[in-house]
Amino acid sequence: MKTQPKKYYYNLQLREIDKIKGLENKPSLLMHTCCGMCACYPIVYLTQYFDLTLYYYNDNIYPEEEYEKRYSELKRYVDIFNQENGQNVKLIKCPYHNKEYTQKLAPFKDEPEGGERCHLCYDLRLSEGMRYARENGYDYFTTVMTVSRQKDSLILNQIGEKLDNSETRYFFSDFKKDGGLEKGLELVKKYDIYRQNYCGCVYSYREMLERVKKDYEKNKEAD
């Protein structure tokens, strides 16, 4: 697929919003959502233009306790947001199948964070989200992940471009732009939302443990 300039998909985002502003009714949008921290700002932004439903499909997250914790924090924020803003953001929680999902990632277990393993993980989650959106009649589908500094927005949008179809359009985005990242961090601080210290999969979990161990040993030597 052709590599686009950095701002290409963000410009598509703005163009689509301009079209939607002229509609009489808000179109429906299903947004793949991984955690409360990432969701804060995109929810605020998107509810201006869409009837929004969040799709918590994250079989990558390990262990299950972490999966449940991230979901609980997301739900807590959604409940607060709806109450404070008179909104009706809906939240769908998918069954947890980490073992089967991890087997799909296993061929890339030695890849560094942000490499082919992560790209496959993006593809799996976005493909499932688009399938659900299409089968349930949503006008648009997107992912919250373009708000993260650790996620490659170009790759995410290229996957979305591949999934785009006439039944359910893919909403291109770069939620970091226009101060989105900073606005999200302000909301995380305001509502004391849990901030995880690793992406999610068992491989990133192990890398996090190793990082914590090295930091501990380094600090111990300094003492």
VMD Tcl script that draws the C-alpha trace (Angstrom):
set ca {
  {0.00 0.00 0.00}
  {1.25 3.46 -0.87}
  {2.85 5.36 2.01}
  {0.92 8.57 2.65}
  {2.24 11.83 4.14}
  {1.93 12.09 7.92}
  {-1.05 14.45 7.91}
  {-2.95 12.66 5.10}
  {-5.33 10.69 7.31}
  {-5.82 13.56 9.74}
  {-6.93 15.69 6.80}
  {-9.37 12.93 5.81}
  {-10.68 13.01 9.37}
  {-11.37 16.75 9.16}
  {-12.97 16.42 5.73}
  {-15.34 13.70 6.91}
  {-16.32 15.73 9.97}
  {-17.19 18.66 7.71}
  {-19.56 16.38 5.75}
  {-21.15 15.01 8.92}
  {-21.77 18.48 10.32}
  {-24.26 19.05 7.50}
  {-26.36 15.98 8.32}
  {-29.70 16.26 10.10}
  {-29.03 13.25 12.35}
  {-25.82 11.92 13.87}
  {-24.51 8.79 12.12}
  {-23.65 5.76 14.23}
  {-20.01 4.93 14.93}
  {-18.51 1.83 16.54}
  {-15.09 2.56 18.03}
  {-12.66 -0.18 19.02}
  {-11.47 0.87 22.47}
  {-8.58 -0.57 24.47}
  {-8.67 1.31 27.79}
  {-10.02 4.31 29.67}
  {-6.81 6.30 29.35}
  {-6.84 6.23 25.54}
  {-10.60 6.70 25.27}
  {-10.96 9.95 27.26}
  {-10.40 12.54 24.55}
  {-11.75 10.61 21.52}
  {-15.06 10.15 23.35}
  {-15.32 13.89 24.00}
  {-14.43 14.66 20.39}
  {-16.57 12.06 18.63}
  {-19.81 12.51 20.58}
  {-20.12 15.95 19.01}
  {-20.72 14.30 15.65}
  {-21.68 10.63 16.18}
  {-23.98 8.32 18.06}
  {-21.07 6.51 19.69}
  {-20.67 2.88 20.80}
  {-17.41 1.53 22.23}
  {-16.26 -2.00 21.36}
  {-13.99 -3.52 24.01}
  {-12.36 -6.30 21.99}
  {-8.87 -6.85 23.40}
  {-7.95 -10.54 23.61}
  {-4.32 -9.44 23.47}
  {-4.37 -8.11 27.03}
  {-2.58 -10.31 29.57}
  {-3.31 -11.38 32.27}
  {-7.09 -11.56 32.60}
  {-7.00 -9.42 35.75}
  {-5.47 -6.64 33.65}
  {-8.15 -7.10 30.98}
  {-10.85 -6.67 33.62}
  {-9.13 -3.71 35.25}
  {-8.83 -1.79 31.99}
  {-12.47 -2.54 31.20}
  {-13.61 -1.39 34.65}
  {-11.76 1.91 34.31}
  {-13.20 2.44 30.83}
  {-16.73 1.75 32.09}
  {-16.21 4.08 35.06}
  {-15.17 6.92 32.75}
  {-18.04 6.27 30.32}
  {-20.56 6.36 33.19}
  {-19.10 9.65 34.45}
  {-19.02 11.15 30.96}
  {-22.62 10.19 30.21}
  {-23.86 11.56 33.52}
  {-21.95 14.84 33.31}
  {-22.76 15.52 29.65}
  {-26.22 14.05 29.15}
  {-24.84 11.59 26.62}
  {-25.59 7.93 25.90}
  {-22.25 6.42 24.92}
  {-22.73 2.66 24.86}
  {-20.12 0.03 25.75}
  {-19.88 -3.53 24.44}
  {-17.60 -5.98 26.26}
  {-16.42 -9.01 24.27}
  {-15.60 -12.45 25.73}
  {-11.95 -12.97 26.65}
  {-9.95 -15.50 24.59}
  {-6.32 -14.66 25.29}
  {-4.83 -18.12 24.74}
  {-6.11 -18.46 21.17}
  {-5.19 -14.86 20.37}
  {-1.65 -15.20 21.71}
  {-1.11 -18.26 19.51}
  {-1.73 -16.02 16.48}
  {0.92 -13.57 17.69}
  {3.44 -16.29 18.63}
  {5.30 -16.40 15.27}
  {6.33 -12.78 15.96}
  {7.11 -13.18 19.67}
  {10.71 -11.98 19.24}
  {9.73 -8.84 17.33}
  {10.43 -5.54 19.14}
  {7.55 -3.44 20.42}
  {6.00 -1.58 17.48}
  {7.10 -4.20 14.92}
  {5.27 -6.90 12.97}
  {3.72 -8.46 16.08}
  {2.01 -5.17 16.91}
  {0.90 -4.64 13.31}
  {-0.73 -8.08 13.28}
  {-2.41 -7.28 16.60}
  {-3.82 -4.04 15.14}
  {-5.09 -5.94 12.11}
  {-6.78 -8.67 14.14}
  {-8.62 -6.25 16.41}
  {-9.65 -3.83 13.68}
  {-10.83 -6.63 11.39}
  {-13.02 -8.06 14.15}
  {-14.36 -4.61 14.98}
  {-15.24 -3.88 11.37}
  {-16.94 -7.27 11.05}
  {-19.13 -6.49 14.06}
  {-19.86 -2.96 12.84}
  {-20.86 -4.15 9.37}
  {-23.04 -7.01 10.63}
  {-24.83 -4.71 13.06}
  {-25.47 -1.82 10.69}
  {-23.14 0.88 11.98}
  {-22.45 3.75 9.60}
  {-18.79 4.06 10.62}
  {-16.07 2.14 12.42}
  {-12.77 3.39 13.88}
  {-10.21 2.71 16.61}
  {-9.16 4.78 19.58}
  {-5.52 3.72 19.19}
  {-4.40 6.64 17.02}
  {-4.42 8.80 20.17}
  {-1.41 6.94 21.58}
  {2.19 8.03 21.08}
  {3.17 4.34 21.13}
  {0.90 3.39 18.21}
  {1.69 4.01 14.53}
  {-1.23 6.03 13.18}
  {-0.15 5.49 9.57}
  {-0.25 1.71 9.96}
  {-3.59 1.84 11.79}
  {-5.18 4.00 9.10}
  {-3.73 1.86 6.31}
  {-5.41 -1.16 7.90}
  {-8.61 0.88 8.12}
  {-8.31 1.80 4.45}
  {-8.10 -1.89 3.58}
  {-11.24 -2.60 5.65}
  {-13.25 0.38 4.37}
  {-16.42 -0.67 2.51}
  {-19.70 0.75 1.25}
  {-21.76 -0.78 4.08}
  {-19.68 0.63 6.96}
  {-17.15 3.36 6.30}
  {-13.85 3.48 8.12}
  {-13.41 6.80 9.97}
  {-9.78 7.82 9.45}
  {-8.22 9.59 12.40}
  {-5.20 10.85 14.21}
  {-6.62 11.74 17.60}
  {-3.22 12.98 18.84}
  {-3.43 16.00 16.56}
  {-4.70 19.45 17.53}
  {-3.77 18.94 21.18}
  {-5.73 15.70 21.49}
  {-2.97 13.91 23.35}
  {-2.61 16.71 25.90}
  {-6.39 17.04 26.36}
  {-6.59 13.32 27.01}
  {-3.87 13.45 29.65}
  {-5.69 16.29 31.40}
  {-8.83 14.13 31.58}
  {-6.85 11.15 32.88}
  {-5.50 13.34 35.67}
  {-8.88 14.94 36.42}
  {-10.70 11.62 36.80}
  {-7.74 9.69 38.23}
  {-7.90 7.06 35.49}
  {-5.61 4.06 35.67}
  {-2.49 4.40 33.51}
  {-1.05 1.01 32.56}
  {2.73 0.69 32.07}
  {2.72 -1.80 29.18}
  {0.76 -2.18 25.97}
  {-1.10 -5.38 26.74}
  {0.10 -8.69 25.30}
  {2.07 -11.30 27.22}
  {5.22 -10.30 25.33}
  {4.94 -6.64 26.27}
  {4.06 -7.76 29.81}
  {7.32 -9.71 30.03}
  {9.26 -6.78 28.61}
  {7.70 -4.56 31.27}
  {8.74 -6.96 34.06}
  {12.28 -7.02 32.72}
  {12.32 -3.22 32.53}
  {11.10 -2.92 36.13}
  {13.73 -5.42 37.26}
  {16.53 -3.50 35.55}
  {15.34 -0.20 37.02}
  {15.23 -1.77 40.49}
  {18.76 -3.16 40.15}
  {20.03 0.17 38.83}
  {18.49 2.08 41.74}
  {19.83 -0.50 44.19}
  {23.37 -0.01 42.83}
  {22.98 3.78 43.09}
  {22.09 3.43 46.78}
}
mol new
graphics top color blue
foreach p $ca { graphics top sphere $p radius 0.5 }
foreach p [lrange $ca 0 end-1] q [lrange $ca 1 end] { graphics top cylinder $p $q radius 0.2 }
display resetview
